[in-house]
Amino acid sequence: MVKKITLLLFCPLFLCVAQSVSFEEYDLNNGLHVILHQDNNAPVVTTSVMYHVGAKDEQPDRTGFAHFFEHLLFEGTENIEREQWFSIVTENGGRNNANTTDDRTYYYEVFPSNNLELGLWMESERMLHPIINQIGIETQNEVVKEEKRLRVDNQPYGKFLENVKKNLFSKHPYRWTTIGEMEHLDAATLDEFLAFNKKFYVPNNAVLVVAGDIDISSTKKMVQEYFGDIPRGAQIERNYEKDDPITETISATAYDSNIQIPAVINAYRTPGFSERDSRVLDMISTYLSDGPSSKLYKKLVDEKKMALQTGAFNISQEEYSMYVIFGLPLGENSLDDLVSEMDEEIVKIQDQLISERDYQKLQNKIENGFVNSNASIEGIANSLARYYMLYDDTNLINTEIDIYRSITREEIKDVAHKYLNPNQRLVLEYLPETQENEL
């Protein structure tokens, strides 16, 4: 009886994995890429626009622009009064948000499907008629500063990624944070903000996704009506400076006044997320630290009680990724003790194949995560935009899971050997700030 119940519980997962996501994609004459996904199971629709602009597209003395625009482009347009954007959305039964990474900026609305046209109009307004003036800049400057105070400056371990990036990269623009430096935003002129908008927030640097309860034919007509006449922008030239390979351990120290327990971080510069090796590293991080039965957690936290917390994750990005392993010591254990224990687990992966049982468990977790990421219309819209914009293959929404399934135990061993070596990494000691080290 138990076996039958278990089988029934797992069947929906496998059926969901097997079901492909249908979509239609095409380009408008102005270069805007359009992706339509029809799903009439629920009366909701997501309208979203992803722009191929992130922190890496900024100048070294003007960091934070892309994230700033995530906020600024909600200020209003020629036809949407200032501070009315969110009111319009909520009054029409919708919700919206935006987010920025080092590689892209994503805006979206979720509406009842009878408000599809409203969502398209609002995103076309954002692209064609944004109001960028000194009032909006000063308003959002304060908003961003408060966000930085809450999420970074006053957050325990809030600056650990900032310190990883600036030590792991010396040439590539990944060396600065997405939120940027506030003095750069303070120093920027209105003309600089206008120039950034004119360069990046153009149809030929964007993808529009409409997903949900739609009719394809009528949606195409609305897309053409609202976006077809928006002028194409100038061709964007990208030439990011590459970093030299890391050939010996980089040792660094950072201080945080918001913590009492130190941490140690081992960080490796690894391939961009479209590379097969990056997906293998995703699997290695899942194997090491996803859940209480994972290797690092079970060993350091559960069994040896050497760490208060530990983990490994692959911070996937377009140009390079960052593979990070961290630990917070417990009791009298030192940071060096944790590094030794973490290295021991890496060496095991490098020297021997993981067990068949662990491999199958790993595949199940990866598959479950893939299914969950596309379990809603909102998630599907995000995936369609991301796979087109950053991977140049929209159909990865259906096929990427097959790449993960094809990764072998031998590949896991080989990739760990290729990238996760002491001479290829940063070792960052992240310490409580005291009066002594502050001086």
CORNORUR-V402099 format. One record per pair of residues at least 6 apart in sequence whose ideal C-beta (glycine too) atoms are under 8 Angstrom apart, sorted by the first residue. I is the first residue (numbers start at 0). J is the second residue. Records with the same first field share a line. If there is no record, write none. Layout:
I: J ; J
This chain:
12: 366 ; 367 ; 370
15: 370 ; 374
16: 366 ; 369 ; 370 ; 400
19: 397
20: 36 ; 373 ; 379 ; 382 ; 383 ; 396 ; 397
21: 36 ; 37
22: 34 ; 35 ; 36 ; 383 ; 393 ; 396
23: 34 ; 35 ; 36 ; 215
24: 32 ; 33 ; 34 ; 35 ; 387 ; 393
25: 32 ; 33
26: 32 ; 33
27: 33 ; 202 ; 222 ; 223 ; 226 ; 227
28: 227
29: 202 ; 203 ; 226 ; 227 ; 228 ; 229 ; 230 ; 231
30: 201 ; 202 ; 203 ; 204 ; 231 ; 232
31: 202 ; 203 ; 205 ; 206 ; 207 ; 226 ; 229
32: 205 ; 206 ; 207 ; 387
33: 206 ; 207 ; 208 ; 209 ; 219 ; 222 ; 226
34: 206 ; 207 ; 208 ; 209 ; 210 ; 383 ; 384 ; 387 ; 393
35: 208 ; 209 ; 210 ; 213 ; 215 ; 218 ; 219
36: 208 ; 209 ; 210 ; 211 ; 376 ; 379 ; 380 ; 383
37: 211 ; 212 ; 213 ; 214 ; 215
38: 210 ; 211 ; 212 ; 376 ; 379
39: 212 ; 213
40: 212
41: 211 ; 212 ; 376
42: 111 ; 112 ; 113 ; 212
43: 109 ; 110 ; 111 ; 112 ; 211 ; 212 ; 376
44: 109 ; 110 ; 111 ; 112 ; 114 ; 115 ; 118 ; 209 ; 210 ; 211 ; 212 ; 213 ; 376
45: 107 ; 108 ; 109 ; 118 ; 208 ; 209 ; 210 ; 211 ; 376 ; 377 ; 379 ; 380
46: 107 ; 108 ; 110 ; 115 ; 118 ; 119 ; 121 ; 122 ; 207 ; 208 ; 209
47: 105 ; 106 ; 107 ; 108 ; 122 ; 207 ; 208 ; 209 ; 210 ; 380 ; 381 ; 384
48: 105 ; 106 ; 107 ; 122 ; 125 ; 126 ; 205 ; 206 ; 207 ; 208 ; 384
49: 103 ; 104 ; 105 ; 106 ; 205 ; 206 ; 208 ; 384 ; 385 ; 388
50: 103 ; 104 ; 105 ; 106 ; 199 ; 200 ; 204 ; 205
51: 102 ; 103 ; 199 ; 204 ; 205 ; 235 ; 388 ; 389
52: 65 ; 68 ; 103 ; 104 ; 199 ; 200 ; 204
53: 65 ; 99 ; 100 ; 101 ; 102 ; 103 ; 104 ; 177
54: 62 ; 63 ; 65 ; 66 ; 99 ; 100 ; 101 ; 172 ; 173 ; 175 ; 176 ; 177 ; 179
55: 101 ; 102 ; 171 ; 172 ; 173 ; 239 ; 317 ; 318
56: 64 ; 65 ; 172 ; 199 ; 237
57: 63 ; 64 ; 65 ; 172 ; 175 ; 179
59: 172 ; 175
60: 183 ; 186
61: 183 ; 186 ; 187 ; 191
62: 175 ; 176 ; 179 ; 180 ; 183
63: 143 ; 176 ; 177 ; 178 ; 179 ; 180 ; 181 ; 183 ; 184
64: 179 ; 184 ; 187 ; 192 ; 195
65: 99 ; 104 ; 177 ; 199
66: 99 ; 143 ; 177 ; 178 ; 179
67: 139 ; 140 ; 143 ; 179 ; 184 ; 192
68: 99 ; 104 ; 195 ; 196 ; 199 ; 200
69: 97 ; 98 ; 99 ; 104 ; 106
70: 139 ; 142 ; 143
71: 129 ; 131 ; 135 ; 136 ; 139 ; 192
72: 97 ; 106 ; 125 ; 129 ; 200
73: 84 ; 85 ; 97
74: 81 ; 82 ; 84 ; 129 ; 130 ; 131 ; 135 ; 138 ; 139
75: 81 ; 82 ; 83 ; 84 ; 129 ; 130 ; 135
76: 124 ; 125 ; 127 ; 128 ; 129 ; 130
77: 124 ; 128 ; 130
78: 124 ; 128
79: 87 ; 121 ; 124
81: 130 ; 134 ; 135
84: 95 ; 121
85: 95
87: 117 ; 121
88: 94 ; 95 ; 108 ; 110 ; 121
91: 110 ; 111 ; 114 ; 117
92: 110 ; 111 ; 114
93: 108 ; 109 ; 110 ; 111 ; 114 ; 117 ; 118
94: 108 ; 109
95: 106 ; 107 ; 108 ; 109
96: 106 ; 107
97: 104 ; 105 ; 106 ; 107
98: 104 ; 105
99: 105 ; 177
100: 177 ; 316
101: 172 ; 173 ; 177 ; 316 ; 317
102: 316 ; 317 ; 318 ; 389
103: 385 ; 388 ; 389
105: 381 ; 384 ; 385
106: 122 ; 125
107: 377 ; 380 ; 381
108: 118 ; 121 ; 122
109: 376 ; 377
110: 117 ; 118
112: 211 ; 212 ; 213
115: 209 ; 213 ; 218 ; 221
116: 221
118: 209
119: 209 ; 221 ; 222 ; 225 ; 226
120: 225
122: 207 ; 225
123: 225 ; 226 ; 229
125: 200
126: 200 ; 201 ; 202 ; 205 ; 226 ; 229
127: 229
129: 196 ; 200
131: 189 ; 192 ; 193 ; 196
132: 189
133: 189
136: 189 ; 192
140: 184 ; 185
143: 178 ; 181 ; 184
144: 181
146: 178
147: 178 ; 181
150: 157 ; 178
151: 157 ; 158 ; 161 ; 176 ; 178
152: 158
153: 257
154: 257
155: 255 ; 257 ; 258
156: 255 ; 257 ; 258 ; 262 ; 429
157: 255 ; 257
158: 253 ; 255
159: 253 ; 255 ; 262 ; 264 ; 325 ; 427 ; 429
160: 176 ; 314
161: 176
162: 251 ; 253 ; 427 ; 429
163: 264 ; 266 ; 321 ; 323 ; 425 ; 427
164: 173 ; 174 ; 175 ; 176 ; 321
165: 174 ; 175
166: 249 ; 251 ; 266 ; 425 ; 427
167: 173 ; 174 ; 245 ; 249 ; 266 ; 268 ; 321 ; 425
168: 174 ; 242 ; 268 ; 319
169: 242 ; 243
170: 240 ; 241 ; 242 ; 243
171: 239 ; 240 ; 241 ; 242 ; 318 ; 319
172: 239 ; 240
173: 316 ; 318 ; 319 ; 321
197: 232
198: 232 ; 233 ; 235
199: 232 ; 235
201: 229 ; 230 ; 231 ; 232 ; 233
202: 226 ; 229 ; 230 ; 231 ; 232
203: 231 ; 232 ; 234
204: 232 ; 235
206: 384 ; 387 ; 388
207: 222 ; 226
208: 380 ; 383 ; 384
209: 218 ; 222 ; 380
210: 376 ; 377 ; 379 ; 380 ; 383
211: 376 ; 380
239: 318
242: 268 ; 319
244: 423
245: 267 ; 268 ; 422 ; 423 ; 424 ; 425
246: 422 ; 423
247: 422
248: 421 ; 422 ; 424 ; 425 ; 426
249: 424 ; 425 ; 426
250: 425 ; 426
251: 425 ; 426 ; 427 ; 428
252: 427 ; 428 ; 429 ; 430
253: 427 ; 428 ; 429 ; 430
254: 429 ; 430 ; 431 ; 432 ; 436 ; 437
255: 429 ; 430 ; 431 ; 432
256: 431 ; 432 ; 437
258: 429 ; 431
259: 431
260: 307 ; 327 ; 328 ; 431
261: 327 ; 328 ; 334 ; 428 ; 429 ; 430 ; 431
262: 325 ; 326 ; 327 ; 334 ; 428 ; 429
263: 325 ; 326 ; 328 ; 334 ; 337 ; 338 ; 426 ; 427 ; 428 ; 429
264: 323 ; 324 ; 325 ; 425 ; 426 ; 427 ; 429
265: 323 ; 324 ; 325 ; 338 ; 341 ; 342 ; 424 ; 425 ; 426 ; 427
266: 321 ; 322 ; 323 ; 324 ; 424 ; 425 ; 427
267: 321 ; 322 ; 323 ; 418 ; 419 ; 423 ; 424 ; 425
268: 319 ; 320 ; 321 ; 423
269: 276 ; 277 ; 280 ; 313 ; 319 ; 320 ; 321 ; 322 ; 418
270: 276 ; 277 ; 319 ; 320
271: 277 ; 315 ; 316 ; 317 ; 318 ; 319 ; 320
272: 278 ; 315 ; 316 ; 317 ; 320 ; 389 ; 390
273: 317 ; 389 ; 390 ; 391
275: 402 ; 406
276: 414 ; 417 ; 418
277: 313 ; 315 ; 320
278: 399 ; 402 ; 403 ; 406
279: 406 ; 410 ; 411 ; 414
280: 313 ; 320 ; 322 ; 414 ; 418
281: 313 ; 315 ; 365 ; 403
282: 361 ; 365 ; 403 ; 406 ; 411
283: 311 ; 313 ; 348 ; 411 ; 414 ; 415 ; 419
284: 311 ; 312 ; 313 ; 322
285: 293 ; 361 ; 364 ; 365
286: 293 ; 294 ; 348 ; 353 ; 357 ; 361 ; 411
287: 293 ; 294 ; 295 ; 310 ; 311 ; 324 ; 344
288: 294 ; 295 ; 296 ; 309 ; 310 ; 311 ; 312
289: 364
290: 296 ; 364
291: 297 ; 300 ; 301
294: 344 ; 347
295: 309 ; 310 ; 311 ; 324 ; 326 ; 341 ; 344
296: 309 ; 310
298: 340 ; 344
299: 305 ; 306 ; 309 ; 326 ; 337 ; 340 ; 341
300: 306 ; 307 ; 308 ; 309 ; 329
303: 340
304: 329 ; 330
305: 326 ; 328 ; 329 ; 330 ; 332 ; 336 ; 337 ; 340
306: 326 ; 327 ; 328 ; 329 ; 332 ; 337
307: 327 ; 328 ; 329
308: 325 ; 326 ; 327
309: 324 ; 325 ; 326 ; 327 ; 337 ; 341
310: 324 ; 325 ; 326
311: 322 ; 323 ; 324 ; 325
312: 322 ; 323
313: 320 ; 321 ; 322 ; 323
314: 320 ; 321 ; 322 ; 323
317: 389
322: 418 ; 419
324: 341 ; 345
326: 334 ; 337 ; 338 ; 340 ; 341
328: 334 ; 336 ; 337
334: 428
338: 426
342: 421
345: 415 ; 419
348: 411 ; 412 ; 415 ; 419
349: 412 ; 415 ; 416 ; 419
350: 412
351: 412
352: 408 ; 409 ; 411 ; 412
353: 361 ; 408 ; 411 ; 412
355: 408
358: 408 ; 411
362: 403 ; 404
365: 400 ; 403
366: 400 ; 403 ; 404
369: 399 ; 400 ; 403
371: 378
372: 378 ; 382
373: 379 ; 382 ; 396
379: 396
382: 396
383: 393 ; 396
386: 392 ; 393 ; 394 ; 395 ; 396 ; 399
387: 393
392: 398
430: 436
